[in-house]
Amino acid sequence: MPVATEQQPIAEDVTLIPKKALRARPLFDPPIVKRALGDSFRKLAPRLMLNNPVMFVVEVGAVITSVLFARDLALAAPIAGFTFQITLWLWFTVLFANFAEAMAEGRGKAQADALRKTKTETTARRVMGGRMETVAATQLRSGDIVIIEQGEIIPGDGDVIEGIASVDESAITGESAPVIRESGGDRSAVTGGTRVLSDWIRVKITSNPGETFLDRMIALVEGAQRQKTPNEIALNIVIAGLTLIFLFAVVTLQPFAAYSVASSGSGAVPSVTVLISLLVCLIPTTIGGLLSAIGIAGMDRVMQHNVLAMSGKAVEAAGDVNTLLLDKTGTITLGNRQAVEFIPLAHVEEHELADAAQLSSLADETPEGRSIVVLAKQKFNIRGREVMEHEARFIPFTAQTRMSGVDLDGRRIRKGATESVAQFVHEHGGAVPPELVGITDRISRSGGTPLVVADRGRALGVVHLKDVVKGGMRERFHQLRAMGIRTIMITGDNPLTAAAIAAEAGVDDFLAQATPKDKMDLIKREQAGGRLVAMTGDGTNDAPALAQADVGLAMNTGTMAAKEAGNMVDLDSNPTKLIEVVAIGKQLLMTRGALTTFSIANDVAKYFAILPAMFTATYPALATLNIMGLRTPQSAVLASVIFNALIIIALVPLALRGVKYRPTSAAAMLRRNLLIYGLGGVIAPFPGIWLIDRLLGLLNLA
C-alpha cells in the first residue's frame, strides 16, 4: 500500500501535454510565422551564418553592397538607386533562407514549449527514510523512490517496483487507450508526464535531470539542436566547394575585363555590385537556403507520426534501408489466432459442429475462444446462450489436459489438441475416424492450428485456427519490393507454420524459431552484404538486435532497455509504423535530391540572363545570348537577383511538406525528378526573370 502522508495530492489542474502536441500543425501557423520572422533576423549573426557557408557568402556580399550604397549615396552617384535595390534584395535572400530554417525549427519549438511546461509544473512524492516529501519533478535523481496514486502524474522515467495501475499515456502518444503498468516483466517501464488512472504504483526513478525521456523529446523536437546527417554534411561540402569555385571565378573576371577594356580602348568594367550579383546568382543559393529546413522538416514529419527519432541520421538511414525485419505477431498478423473454418467429419453437419464448438467456448475468454463464438454466429447465426440454468459446468483449459469444454444436459463437449481429444473419445467408448488425422495434418501443414471437437465418444470435426494476416499487407510488401526493399518475417513458430504465413503475407523471406542471437546474426549477415537493416522490437531480448540495426524502432510500451537500444521510439507502439518511417526517410532524401536538382538547373538558366547583361559593354558579341530580350544590363542583373531571392521563399512550402512520395523504383523516381525538377528548374527562371524585368520597367526601377 502507499505510504501514508499528510501532503496534499498533486493539483488536479496540472497541465498535460496537449493530445495534439505532436500532431501536424498548419504549415503557416501564425504564432510559428511570427516567431520565425524574429528568428530570421537573429540568425543574421555571423557566428550562426557560418553554419551555412553559401548564405554566409551572400551575407558578406550584402554587407559589401551596403557599404557601397552608403558611398554612392554620399557621393550622389547616379547608380545609388541600383546599388540600393541590389543590396535590399541580397538581404532579402539571406532573410528568406533564414526564414525557411526558422519555420522548420519553429514547428519543433512550439511542440517543445508544450512538453517543457509539463516537465516544470509536475511535482513528486518522494519516499526518503520511511517518510514522504513533496518535491519538484526536476529534483528527482536516479534511484529515488516515488509513490503515484490515482489521478497523479508520473514525475519521471522509472520502473514499477510495486503495485499495478492503469496509465493514461495520451500526454505522450496522443492516444486515449490506457495501458497497464506493473512490477516485473516487460510492462514495468513508465514515462514521465503520463497520468495514473487507477490504483497506485511505487516507482524507482531511472534517470537524472536532463536525461529523462521528456528531456530527450524536448531536445529532439527543437530543430535548433538537430545534428546534421552525413549525407547533408556531404552535400554542404559540395555546395560550399561550388561556392568557392565561383568565388574565385568572379574575382578573376574584373582583372580580365579591365585588361580587355584597356586593350580595346572601349567598353566598361563591371562594377563590384554587379560582380557580387553575378556571384550570388551563380552559387547554389536555392538549395543552400533550404537544405537545413529540409532536414528539420523531415524530423518533424516523423514526429507527426508519433515517432521520436534520436537523430536525423536515423531518419535518413530509414530512407536508404534495403532490408526490413518484421515480427510476425502483431505486425504481419493480427496477433492472435482466429477461427476461420469449421470442418465436420463425415455424417456430421457443419451446423452441429459449430454449435458444439460455440458451447465449449462460451466461457473461454481467450482470443481464440472468442473468435469461435463469433464465427459460429456469423456463419449460422448461432448466438451465445444462457447456459447456467442448465447447470452447465465449464471445464477450463490446462496444460495437463490440453482441452477445455462444457458439461450440460448430459452432454460432455470438449475441444483441444488432437491427441488429447482423441484420448477423451476413446475413454468414452468411441473411436476416432481416420479422416480426422488427415484433416489435422492438412491444417498443420498450412501453418494453422487444428482444434478437435468431440461430444463424449463421438468426434464431430475440427476448428481451423490460423494467424490472420492483416488486410493490405501483401500490397504493402509489394510496394516495398518495388522500392528495392527486401522484407524478412521474424517468428518463433516452427518452419512449417512460418513458411505458410510468409507465403500468404507475401514477404520475401522468413526466420523461424528465432532467438535473440539468430536476429543478431541475420542483421550482421545483411550488413556484411552492404545492406542497411531496419527492425522493430519491444522486449529486453530485442535490445541487442535493435542496437545492431541501422534503424531500430522501439515500442514505447516496451522495456527501457529496448528504448535505449533503438534510435527511434514509436509512441503509438504500432509495429507496422516502421513501414511508414521508411517512406518518410525516402521522402526526405527525395525532397533534398529534387530541390538540389532544381537549384542547379535553375542556376544554368540564370547564366543566360546575367552574363550577357554584364559583359555586353565589354564584349558586344555576347548580346546574341540575350535570348530573353531583357531591356537593360541593370534591369537584367536586378531581375536575376530578385528572382534568386523569391524562388527561395516560393519553395519553402515544398521544403517543409516534402516532395510527394510514391512507392516506385529508384530509376523511376530519378526519371520523374529529372523531368519535373531538372527540366522545370531550367525552364522556370526564363519566364520569371522576363516578367520581373518587364515589371521593373513599368515601375521605372531599373
C-alpha positions as CSV (number, residue, x, y, z in Angstrom):
1,M,0.0,0.0,0.0
2,P,1.1,3.6,-0.4
3,V,2.9,5.3,2.4
4,A,0.5,7.5,4.4
5,T,1.2,11.2,4.1
6,E,-0.3,14.5,5.1
7,Q,0.9,16.2,2.0
8,Q,-1.7,17.4,-0.4
9,P,-2.0,15.4,-3.6
10,I,-0.8,16.9,-6.9
11,A,-3.1,19.6,-8.1
12,E,-5.8,18.4,-10.5
13,D,-5.2,21.3,-12.9
14,V,-1.6,20.4,-13.7
15,T,-1.3,20.9,-17.5
16,L,-0.6,17.8,-19.5
17,I,0.9,17.9,-22.9
18,P,-1.9,18.6,-25.3
19,K,-3.0,15.4,-27.1
20,K,-2.3,17.1,-30.4
21,A,1.1,18.4,-29.2
22,L,3.0,16.1,-31.5
23,R,0.4,16.2,-34.3
24,A,0.6,18.1,-37.6
25,R,0.2,21.9,-37.3
26,P,-0.9,24.2,-40.1
27,L,2.1,24.9,-42.4
28,F,2.0,28.6,-41.7
29,D,0.6,28.7,-38.2
30,P,0.5,32.4,-37.2
31,P,2.4,32.0,-33.9
32,I,5.1,30.0,-35.6
33,V,5.3,32.5,-38.5
34,K,5.7,35.4,-36.0
35,R,8.4,33.6,-34.1
36,A,10.2,32.6,-37.4
37,L,10.2,36.3,-38.6
38,G,12.0,37.3,-35.4
39,D,14.4,34.3,-35.6
40,S,15.2,35.2,-39.2
41,F,16.8,38.5,-38.1
42,R,18.5,36.9,-35.1
43,K,20.1,34.3,-37.3
44,L,21.9,37.1,-39.2
45,A,24.7,36.9,-36.6
46,P,27.9,35.9,-38.4
47,R,28.6,33.2,-35.8
48,L,25.3,31.5,-36.8
49,M,25.6,32.2,-40.5
50,L,28.9,30.4,-40.7
51,N,27.0,27.1,-40.3
52,N,25.7,27.8,-43.8
53,P,28.7,28.7,-46.0
54,V,26.6,29.6,-49.1
55,M,24.3,32.0,-47.3
56,F,27.3,33.4,-45.3
57,V,28.9,34.4,-48.7
58,V,25.6,36.1,-49.6
59,E,25.5,37.9,-46.3
60,V,29.1,39.1,-46.8
61,G,28.1,40.3,-50.3
62,A,25.1,42.2,-48.8
63,V,27.4,43.9,-46.3
64,I,29.8,45.0,-49.0
65,T,27.0,46.4,-51.2
66,S,25.6,48.1,-48.2
67,V,28.9,49.9,-47.8
68,L,29.0,50.7,-51.5
69,F,25.5,52.1,-51.3
70,A,26.5,54.4,-48.4
71,R,29.4,55.6,-50.5
72,D,27.3,56.1,-53.6
73,L,24.7,57.9,-51.6
74,A,27.3,60.2,-50.1
75,L,28.8,61.0,-53.5
76,A,25.3,61.4,-55.0
77,A,26.3,58.8,-57.7
78,P,23.7,58.0,-60.4
79,I,23.9,54.3,-59.6
80,A,23.0,54.7,-55.9
81,G,19.4,53.6,-56.6
82,F,20.6,50.5,-58.4
83,T,23.1,49.7,-55.6
84,F,20.3,50.1,-53.0
85,Q,18.0,47.7,-54.8
86,I,20.7,45.1,-55.2
87,T,21.6,45.5,-51.5
88,L,18.0,45.2,-50.4
89,W,17.4,42.0,-52.4
90,L,20.6,40.5,-51.2
91,W,19.5,41.0,-47.6
92,F,16.1,39.5,-48.5
93,T,17.9,36.5,-50.0
94,V,19.6,35.9,-46.6
95,L,16.4,36.6,-44.6
96,F,14.3,34.3,-46.8
97,A,16.8,31.4,-46.2
98,N,16.8,32.1,-42.5
99,F,13.0,32.2,-42.5
100,A,12.8,28.7,-44.1
101,E,15.1,27.3,-41.4
102,A,13.3,29.2,-38.7
103,M,9.9,28.0,-39.9
104,A,11.1,24.4,-39.7
105,E,12.6,24.9,-36.3
106,G,9.6,26.9,-35.1
107,R,7.3,23.9,-35.5
108,G,9.6,21.9,-33.2
109,K,9.9,24.7,-30.7
110,A,6.2,25.0,-30.4
111,Q,6.0,21.3,-29.5
112,A,8.9,21.7,-27.1
113,D,7.2,24.5,-25.3
114,A,4.2,22.3,-24.5
115,L,6.5,19.5,-23.4
116,R,8.6,21.8,-21.2
117,K,5.5,23.1,-19.5
118,T,4.6,19.7,-18.3
119,K,8.1,19.0,-17.1
120,T,8.4,22.1,-15.0
121,E,4.9,22.1,-13.4
122,T,4.9,18.5,-12.2
123,T,5.7,17.6,-8.5
124,A,6.5,14.2,-7.0
125,R,6.0,12.4,-3.7
126,R,9.4,11.0,-2.8
127,V,10.0,8.4,-0.2
128,M,13.0,9.1,2.0
129,G,13.9,7.1,5.1
130,G,10.3,5.9,5.7
131,R,8.8,9.4,5.3
132,M,7.4,11.1,2.3
133,E,8.2,14.6,1.0
134,T,6.8,16.6,-1.9
135,V,9.5,17.9,-4.3
136,A,9.6,19.3,-7.8
137,A,9.9,16.6,-10.5
138,T,13.1,18.3,-11.7
139,Q,14.8,17.5,-8.3
140,L,14.4,13.7,-8.7
141,R,17.6,11.7,-9.1
142,S,18.2,8.2,-10.4
143,G,17.4,5.7,-7.6
144,D,14.8,7.9,-5.9
145,I,11.5,6.1,-4.9
146,V,8.2,7.8,-5.6
147,I,4.6,6.9,-5.0
148,I,2.0,7.8,-7.6
149,E,-1.7,7.3,-6.9
150,Q,-4.9,7.6,-9.0
151,G,-5.1,10.9,-10.8
152,E,-1.5,11.9,-10.3
153,I,1.2,12.5,-12.9
154,I,4.2,10.2,-13.1
155,P,7.1,12.7,-12.4
156,G,9.9,10.9,-14.2
157,D,11.1,7.9,-16.1
158,G,11.3,4.8,-14.0
159,D,10.4,1.2,-13.3
160,V,7.4,0.0,-11.3
161,I,8.8,-1.9,-8.3
162,E,5.4,-2.4,-6.5
163,G,1.8,-2.3,-7.4
164,I,-0.2,-2.3,-10.7
165,A,-2.0,0.6,-12.3
166,S,-3.8,1.7,-15.4
167,V,-1.8,4.6,-17.0
168,D,-3.0,7.2,-19.5
169,E,-0.2,7.8,-21.9
170,S,-2.1,10.2,-24.2
171,A,0.0,13.0,-22.9
172,I,2.9,11.4,-24.8
173,T,1.3,9.4,-27.5
174,G,-2.0,11.3,-28.2
175,E,-3.9,8.0,-28.0
176,S,-6.6,7.6,-25.4
177,A,-6.4,3.9,-24.7
178,P,-4.9,3.3,-21.3
179,V,-2.1,0.8,-20.7
180,I,-1.3,-1.5,-17.7
181,R,1.9,-1.0,-15.9
182,E,3.1,-3.4,-13.2
183,S,6.2,-4.6,-11.5
184,G,8.3,-7.2,-13.2
185,G,8.3,-8.3,-16.9
186,D,8.2,-6.1,-20.0
187,R,5.5,-3.8,-18.8
188,S,7.2,-2.2,-15.8
189,A,8.7,0.9,-17.6
190,V,6.8,4.2,-17.0
191,T,7.4,7.6,-18.6
192,G,7.4,11.0,-17.0
193,G,4.4,13.2,-18.0
194,T,1.8,10.3,-18.1
195,R,-1.0,10.0,-15.6
196,V,-2.2,7.1,-13.4
197,L,-5.9,6.4,-13.9
198,S,-6.5,3.8,-11.3
199,D,-4.8,2.1,-8.3
200,W,-1.3,3.1,-7.3
201,I,2.3,2.2,-8.1
202,R,5.7,2.6,-6.4
203,V,8.3,3.7,-9.0
204,K,12.1,3.7,-8.9
205,I,13.4,6.6,-10.9
206,T,15.9,5.6,-13.5
207,S,17.1,8.9,-14.9
208,N,18.7,12.1,-13.7
209,P,17.5,15.7,-14.6
210,G,18.2,16.4,-18.2
211,E,18.3,12.7,-19.1
212,T,14.6,11.8,-19.0
213,F,12.5,10.7,-21.9
214,L,10.7,14.0,-21.8
215,D,14.0,15.9,-21.9
216,R,15.1,13.9,-24.9
217,M,11.7,14.6,-26.6
218,I,12.2,18.4,-25.9
219,A,15.8,18.3,-27.4
220,L,14.7,16.2,-30.4
221,V,11.7,18.3,-31.4
222,E,13.7,21.5,-31.2
223,G,15.2,21.7,-34.6
224,A,18.0,24.0,-33.4
225,Q,19.6,21.1,-31.6
226,R,19.5,18.8,-34.6
227,Q,22.7,17.3,-35.8
228,K,23.3,17.3,-39.5
229,T,23.3,13.9,-41.2
230,P,26.3,12.5,-43.1
231,N,24.6,13.0,-46.5
232,E,23.6,16.5,-45.6
233,I,27.2,17.3,-44.5
234,A,28.4,15.8,-47.8
235,L,26.0,18.0,-49.8
236,N,27.1,21.0,-47.7
237,I,30.7,20.3,-48.6
238,V,29.8,20.1,-52.3
239,I,27.8,23.3,-52.5
240,A,30.5,25.0,-50.4
241,G,33.1,23.8,-52.9
242,L,31.0,25.1,-55.8
243,T,30.7,28.5,-53.9
244,L,34.5,28.7,-53.6
245,I,35.0,27.8,-57.3
246,F,32.5,30.5,-58.4
247,L,34.0,33.0,-55.9
248,F,37.5,32.5,-57.5
249,A,36.0,32.7,-61.0
250,V,34.1,36.0,-60.3
251,V,37.1,37.6,-58.5
252,T,39.2,37.0,-61.7
253,L,36.6,38.4,-64.0
254,Q,37.3,42.1,-63.1
255,P,41.0,42.0,-64.0
256,F,40.3,40.2,-67.3
257,A,37.5,42.8,-68.1
258,A,39.8,45.6,-67.2
259,Y,42.6,44.3,-69.4
260,S,40.1,43.8,-72.3
261,V,38.8,47.4,-72.0
262,A,42.4,48.8,-71.8
263,S,43.4,46.7,-74.8
264,S,40.4,47.7,-76.9
265,G,40.0,51.2,-75.7
266,S,36.3,50.8,-75.4
267,G,33.7,49.2,-73.1
268,A,33.3,49.3,-69.4
269,V,34.4,47.2,-66.5
270,P,31.6,45.6,-64.4
271,S,31.2,47.2,-61.0
272,V,31.7,45.4,-57.7
273,T,28.0,45.5,-57.1
274,V,27.3,43.7,-60.4
275,L,30.1,41.1,-59.7
276,I,28.5,40.4,-56.3
277,S,25.2,40.0,-58.0
278,L,26.7,37.6,-60.5
279,L,28.3,35.5,-57.7
280,V,25.0,35.3,-55.8
281,C,23.2,34.1,-58.9
282,L,25.9,31.6,-59.8
283,I,26.3,29.9,-56.4
284,P,23.6,27.3,-55.4
285,T,21.7,29.7,-53.1
286,T,18.4,27.9,-53.5
287,I,19.5,24.6,-52.1
288,G,21.9,26.4,-49.7
289,G,19.0,28.3,-48.3
290,L,16.6,25.4,-48.0
291,L,19.0,22.5,-47.1
292,S,18.7,22.8,-43.3
293,A,15.0,23.4,-43.4
294,I,14.6,20.1,-45.4
295,G,16.4,18.1,-42.8
296,I,14.5,19.7,-39.8
297,A,11.2,19.2,-41.6
298,G,12.0,15.6,-42.2
299,M,12.4,15.1,-38.4
300,D,9.1,17.0,-37.9
301,R,7.2,14.7,-40.3
302,V,8.5,11.7,-38.3
303,M,7.2,13.4,-35.2
304,Q,3.8,13.9,-36.7
305,H,3.6,10.2,-37.0
306,N,4.3,9.9,-33.2
307,V,7.8,8.6,-33.7
308,L,10.8,10.1,-31.9
309,A,14.0,9.9,-33.9
310,M,17.0,10.1,-31.8
311,S,18.9,11.7,-34.6
312,G,18.5,13.0,-38.2
313,K,20.8,10.2,-39.2
314,A,18.2,7.6,-38.2
315,V,15.5,9.2,-40.4
316,E,17.9,9.5,-43.3
317,A,19.1,5.9,-42.8
318,A,15.4,4.8,-43.0
319,G,15.3,6.2,-46.5
320,D,18.3,4.1,-47.5
321,V,17.0,0.8,-45.9
322,N,17.4,-2.3,-48.1
323,T,16.2,-4.9,-45.6
324,L,13.2,-4.7,-43.3
325,L,12.9,-7.2,-40.4
326,L,9.3,-7.5,-39.1
327,D,7.9,-9.5,-36.3
328,K,5.1,-11.8,-37.3
329,T,2.8,-11.4,-34.3
330,G,1.2,-8.0,-34.2
331,T,2.9,-6.7,-37.2
332,I,2.1,-9.0,-40.1
333,T,-0.7,-10.9,-38.4
334,L,-3.4,-9.6,-36.0
335,G,-1.5,-11.1,-33.1
336,N,-3.9,-13.8,-32.0
337,R,-5.1,-17.0,-33.8
338,Q,-8.6,-16.7,-35.2
339,A,-11.2,-19.4,-36.0
340,V,-11.6,-19.3,-39.8
341,E,-13.3,-22.6,-40.7
342,F,-15.4,-25.4,-39.2
343,I,-14.5,-28.8,-40.9
344,P,-17.0,-31.5,-39.9
345,L,-16.4,-35.2,-40.2
346,A,-18.5,-37.5,-42.4
347,H,-22.1,-37.8,-41.3
348,V,-21.8,-34.6,-39.2
349,E,-23.5,-31.4,-40.2
350,E,-21.3,-28.3,-40.1
351,H,-24.1,-26.5,-38.1
352,E,-23.9,-29.2,-35.4
353,L,-20.1,-28.8,-35.2
354,A,-20.3,-25.0,-35.0
355,D,-23.0,-25.3,-32.2
356,A,-20.9,-27.7,-30.2
357,A,-17.7,-25.6,-30.7
358,Q,-19.5,-22.4,-29.6
359,L,-21.0,-24.1,-26.5
360,S,-17.5,-25.3,-25.5
361,S,-16.2,-21.7,-25.9
362,L,-18.8,-19.6,-24.2
363,A,-16.7,-19.4,-21.0
364,D,-13.4,-19.2,-22.9
365,E,-12.1,-15.7,-22.7
366,T,-9.1,-16.2,-24.9
367,P,-9.0,-14.5,-28.3
368,E,-9.2,-17.9,-29.9
369,G,-12.3,-18.9,-27.9
370,R,-14.0,-15.6,-28.6
371,S,-13.3,-16.0,-32.3
372,I,-15.0,-19.4,-32.3
373,V,-18.2,-17.8,-30.8
374,V,-18.1,-15.0,-33.4
375,L,-17.5,-17.4,-36.3
376,A,-20.5,-19.6,-35.3
377,K,-22.7,-16.5,-35.1
378,Q,-21.5,-15.2,-38.5
379,K,-21.9,-18.4,-40.4
380,F,-25.0,-19.9,-38.8
381,N,-26.5,-17.0,-36.7
382,I,-25.9,-19.2,-33.6
383,R,-25.9,-16.8,-30.7
384,G,-24.5,-17.1,-27.2
385,R,-27.0,-18.8,-24.9
386,E,-27.7,-18.5,-21.2
387,V,-26.5,-22.0,-20.1
388,M,-26.3,-21.5,-16.4
389,E,-29.9,-22.5,-16.0
390,H,-29.0,-25.9,-17.5
391,E,-26.5,-26.3,-14.6
392,A,-23.6,-26.1,-17.0
393,R,-20.1,-26.8,-15.8
394,F,-17.4,-25.2,-17.8
395,I,-14.0,-27.0,-18.0
396,P,-11.1,-24.6,-18.2
397,F,-8.0,-25.3,-20.4
398,T,-5.0,-26.6,-18.5
399,A,-1.5,-27.5,-19.7
400,Q,-2.1,-31.1,-18.4
401,T,-5.4,-31.8,-20.2
402,R,-4.8,-29.5,-23.2
403,M,-8.6,-29.3,-23.6
404,S,-11.5,-27.1,-22.5
405,G,-15.2,-27.5,-22.8
406,V,-18.6,-27.7,-21.0
407,D,-20.8,-30.4,-19.4
408,L,-24.6,-29.7,-19.7
409,D,-27.8,-31.6,-20.2
410,G,-25.9,-34.9,-20.2
411,R,-23.5,-33.8,-22.9
412,R,-19.8,-33.6,-22.4
413,I,-18.3,-31.4,-25.1
414,R,-14.5,-30.9,-25.4
415,K,-12.3,-29.0,-27.8
416,G,-8.5,-29.1,-27.8
417,A,-5.3,-30.8,-29.1
418,T,-5.8,-33.8,-31.4
419,E,-4.2,-36.3,-29.1
420,S,-6.0,-35.1,-26.0
421,V,-9.4,-35.1,-27.6
422,A,-8.8,-38.5,-29.2
423,Q,-7.9,-39.9,-25.8
424,F,-11.1,-38.4,-24.4
425,V,-13.2,-40.0,-27.2
426,H,-11.6,-43.4,-26.5
427,E,-12.2,-43.1,-22.8
428,H,-16.0,-42.7,-23.6
429,G,-16.1,-45.8,-25.8
430,G,-15.8,-44.1,-29.1
431,A,-13.3,-44.3,-32.0
432,V,-11.6,-41.6,-34.0
433,P,-12.2,-41.8,-37.7
434,P,-9.0,-42.0,-39.9
435,E,-10.1,-38.9,-41.8
436,L,-9.6,-36.8,-38.7
437,V,-5.9,-37.3,-38.8
438,G,-5.8,-36.3,-42.5
439,I,-7.7,-33.0,-41.7
440,T,-5.5,-32.1,-38.8
441,D,-2.3,-32.8,-40.7
442,R,-3.5,-30.7,-43.6
443,I,-4.2,-27.7,-41.3
444,S,-0.8,-28.1,-39.6
445,R,1.0,-28.1,-43.0
446,S,-0.8,-24.9,-44.0
447,G,0.5,-23.2,-40.9
448,G,-2.8,-23.3,-38.9
449,T,-3.7,-24.9,-35.6
450,P,-6.4,-27.7,-35.5
451,L,-8.8,-27.8,-32.6
452,V,-10.7,-31.1,-32.5
453,V,-14.2,-31.0,-31.1
454,A,-16.0,-34.1,-29.6
455,D,-19.2,-34.9,-27.7
456,R,-18.4,-37.8,-25.3
457,G,-17.4,-40.7,-27.5
458,R,-18.2,-39.0,-30.8
459,A,-15.7,-36.9,-32.7
460,L,-17.5,-34.1,-34.5
461,G,-14.8,-32.3,-36.5
462,V,-12.1,-29.7,-36.4
463,V,-12.0,-26.0,-35.9
464,H,-9.3,-24.4,-38.1
465,L,-7.4,-21.7,-36.2
466,K,-4.9,-19.6,-38.0
467,D,-2.8,-16.4,-37.7
468,V,-4.8,-13.9,-39.7
469,V,-2.6,-11.7,-41.9
470,K,-3.6,-8.1,-41.6
471,G,-5.5,-6.7,-44.6
472,G,-3.4,-5.0,-47.2
473,M,-0.1,-6.4,-46.0
474,R,0.6,-8.2,-49.3
475,E,0.1,-5.0,-51.2
476,R,2.4,-3.1,-48.8
477,F,5.1,-5.7,-49.2
478,H,4.7,-5.5,-53.0
479,Q,5.2,-1.7,-52.8
480,L,8.3,-2.2,-50.6
481,R,9.6,-4.7,-53.2
482,A,9.1,-2.1,-55.9
483,M,11.2,0.3,-53.8
484,G,14.0,-2.3,-53.7
485,I,13.4,-3.3,-50.0
486,R,13.6,-6.9,-49.0
487,T,11.2,-8.0,-46.2
488,I,12.0,-10.7,-43.7
489,M,9.5,-12.1,-41.2
490,I,10.8,-13.0,-37.8
491,T,8.8,-15.5,-35.8
492,G,9.2,-18.1,-33.0
493,D,6.9,-20.5,-35.0
494,N,8.2,-23.8,-36.4
495,P,9.4,-23.6,-40.0
496,L,6.3,-25.2,-41.5
497,T,3.9,-22.6,-39.9
498,A,6.3,-19.8,-40.7
499,A,6.6,-20.8,-44.4
500,A,2.8,-20.9,-44.8
501,I,2.3,-17.4,-43.2
502,A,5.2,-15.9,-45.1
503,A,3.7,-17.2,-48.4
504,E,0.3,-15.8,-47.5
505,A,1.6,-12.4,-46.4
506,G,4.0,-12.1,-49.4
507,V,7.2,-11.4,-47.5
508,D,10.5,-12.2,-49.3
509,D,12.0,-14.5,-46.6
510,F,11.4,-15.6,-43.0
511,L,13.4,-16.6,-40.0
512,A,11.6,-19.3,-37.9
513,Q,12.2,-20.3,-34.3
514,A,14.2,-17.1,-33.9
515,T,16.3,-16.4,-30.8
516,P,18.0,-13.1,-30.0
517,K,21.2,-14.5,-31.3
518,D,19.6,-15.5,-34.5
519,K,18.3,-12.0,-35.1
520,M,21.7,-10.5,-34.4
521,D,23.4,-13.0,-36.8
522,L,20.8,-12.2,-39.5
523,I,21.3,-8.4,-39.2
524,K,25.1,-8.8,-39.3
525,R,24.9,-11.0,-42.4
526,E,22.7,-8.4,-44.2
527,Q,25.0,-5.6,-43.2
528,A,28.1,-7.6,-44.3
529,G,26.5,-7.7,-47.7
530,G,26.4,-3.9,-47.8
531,R,22.7,-3.5,-46.9
532,L,21.1,-1.2,-44.4
533,V,18.7,-3.0,-42.0
534,A,15.6,-1.8,-40.1
535,M,13.7,-3.7,-37.4
536,T,11.2,-3.2,-34.6
537,G,11.2,-4.6,-31.1
538,D,9.9,-4.0,-27.6
539,G,11.5,-6.5,-25.2
540,T,14.8,-6.6,-23.5
541,N,15.7,-9.6,-25.6
542,D,15.3,-7.3,-28.7
543,A,17.7,-4.7,-27.4
544,P,20.9,-6.2,-28.9
545,A,19.3,-6.5,-32.4
546,L,17.8,-3.0,-32.1
547,A,21.3,-1.6,-31.3
548,Q,22.9,-3.5,-34.2
549,A,20.2,-2.5,-36.8
550,D,20.8,0.7,-38.8
551,V,17.2,1.7,-37.9
552,G,15.9,0.3,-34.6
553,L,12.3,1.3,-33.9
554,A,11.5,0.5,-30.3
555,M,7.9,0.4,-29.0
556,N,7.1,3.0,-26.3
557,T,5.3,0.2,-24.3
558,G,8.4,-1.8,-24.3
559,T,11.3,-2.1,-21.8
560,M,13.7,0.8,-21.1
561,A,16.5,-1.4,-22.5
562,A,14.7,-1.6,-25.9
563,K,14.1,2.1,-26.0
564,E,17.7,2.9,-25.1
565,A,19.0,0.5,-27.7
566,G,16.9,1.7,-30.6
567,N,17.4,5.0,-32.4
568,M,13.7,5.6,-32.8
569,V,10.8,5.2,-30.4
570,D,7.2,4.7,-31.6
571,L,4.9,6.5,-29.1
572,D,1.9,4.6,-30.5
573,S,3.7,1.2,-30.1
574,N,2.5,0.1,-33.6
575,P,5.0,-2.3,-35.1
576,T,3.8,-1.6,-38.7
577,K,4.9,2.1,-38.2
578,L,8.3,1.0,-39.4
579,I,7.0,0.9,-43.0
580,E,5.8,4.5,-42.7
581,V,9.1,5.5,-41.2
582,V,10.9,4.1,-44.2
583,A,8.6,6.0,-46.5
584,I,9.3,9.3,-44.6
585,G,13.0,8.7,-44.8
586,K,12.7,8.2,-48.6
587,Q,10.6,11.3,-48.8
588,L,13.4,13.3,-47.0
589,L,16.0,12.0,-49.4
590,M,13.7,12.7,-52.4
591,T,13.0,16.2,-51.3
592,R,16.7,17.0,-50.8
593,G,17.6,15.5,-54.2
594,A,14.7,17.2,-56.0
595,L,15.5,20.7,-54.7
596,T,19.2,20.2,-55.3
597,T,18.4,19.3,-58.9
598,F,16.1,22.3,-59.2
599,S,18.7,24.6,-57.7
600,I,21.5,23.6,-60.1
601,A,19.2,23.6,-63.2
602,N,17.8,26.9,-62.0
603,D,21.3,28.4,-61.9
604,V,22.0,27.3,-65.5
605,A,19.1,29.4,-66.8
606,K,20.2,32.4,-64.7
607,Y,23.5,32.5,-66.6
608,F,21.7,33.4,-69.8
609,A,20.1,36.4,-68.0
610,I,23.0,37.9,-66.1
611,L,26.2,37.1,-68.1
612,P,25.1,38.9,-71.4
613,A,23.9,41.8,-69.4
614,M,27.2,42.2,-67.5
615,F,29.6,41.9,-70.4
616,T,27.8,43.2,-73.4
617,A,29.5,46.5,-73.0
618,T,32.9,44.8,-72.8
619,Y,32.2,42.1,-75.4
620,P,29.4,43.3,-77.7
621,A,29.1,39.8,-79.4
622,L,27.6,38.5,-76.1
623,A,24.4,40.5,-76.9
624,T,23.3,37.5,-79.0
625,L,22.9,35.5,-75.8
626,N,20.3,37.9,-74.5
627,I,17.6,35.4,-75.7
628,M,15.0,36.8,-73.3
629,G,15.3,40.3,-74.7
630,L,15.9,41.9,-71.3
631,R,15.7,45.7,-71.5
632,T,18.9,46.9,-70.0
633,P,22.0,45.4,-68.3
634,Q,20.9,46.9,-64.9
635,S,17.3,45.5,-65.2
636,A,18.7,42.1,-66.2
637,V,21.0,41.9,-63.2
638,L,18.4,43.2,-60.8
639,A,15.7,40.9,-62.2
640,S,18.0,37.9,-61.8
641,V,18.8,38.8,-58.1
642,I,15.1,39.4,-57.3
643,F,14.2,36.0,-58.9
644,N,17.0,34.3,-57.0
645,A,15.6,35.6,-53.7
646,L,11.9,35.0,-54.5
647,I,12.5,31.4,-55.6
648,I,13.7,30.5,-52.1
649,I,10.6,31.8,-50.4
650,A,8.4,30.1,-53.1
651,L,10.0,26.7,-52.3
652,V,9.6,27.0,-48.5
653,P,6.2,25.1,-48.5
654,L,7.7,22.3,-50.6
655,A,10.8,22.0,-48.3
656,L,8.5,21.8,-45.2
657,R,5.9,19.5,-46.7
658,G,8.3,17.4,-48.7
659,V,8.1,16.1,-52.2
660,K,5.1,13.7,-52.6
661,Y,6.4,10.2,-52.3
662,R,5.1,7.3,-54.4
663,P,6.5,3.8,-53.8
664,T,8.4,3.0,-57.0
665,S,11.8,2.0,-58.2
666,A,14.9,4.3,-57.8
667,A,15.2,4.5,-61.6
668,A,11.6,5.7,-62.0
669,M,12.0,8.2,-59.2
670,L,15.2,9.6,-60.8
671,R,13.4,10.0,-64.2
672,R,10.5,11.7,-62.6
673,N,12.7,14.1,-60.6
674,L,14.8,15.0,-63.6
675,L,11.7,15.7,-65.7
676,I,9.9,17.8,-63.0
677,Y,12.7,19.4,-61.1
678,G,15.5,19.3,-63.6
679,L,13.6,20.4,-66.7
680,G,11.4,22.6,-64.6
681,G,14.4,24.2,-62.9
682,V,15.8,25.1,-66.4
683,I,12.5,26.5,-67.7
684,A,11.2,28.4,-64.7
685,P,13.7,31.2,-64.5
686,F,13.2,32.3,-68.1
687,P,9.6,33.5,-67.7
688,G,10.2,34.5,-64.1
689,I,13.2,36.8,-64.9
690,W,11.4,38.1,-68.0
691,L,8.3,39.1,-66.1
692,I,10.3,40.8,-63.3
693,D,12.4,42.7,-65.9
694,R,9.2,44.0,-67.5
695,L,7.7,44.9,-64.1
696,L,10.8,46.8,-63.2
697,G,10.4,48.7,-66.4
698,L,6.8,49.6,-65.7
699,L,7.8,50.9,-62.3
700,N,10.8,52.7,-63.6
701,L,13.0,50.9,-61.0
702,A,15.8,49.9,-63.4
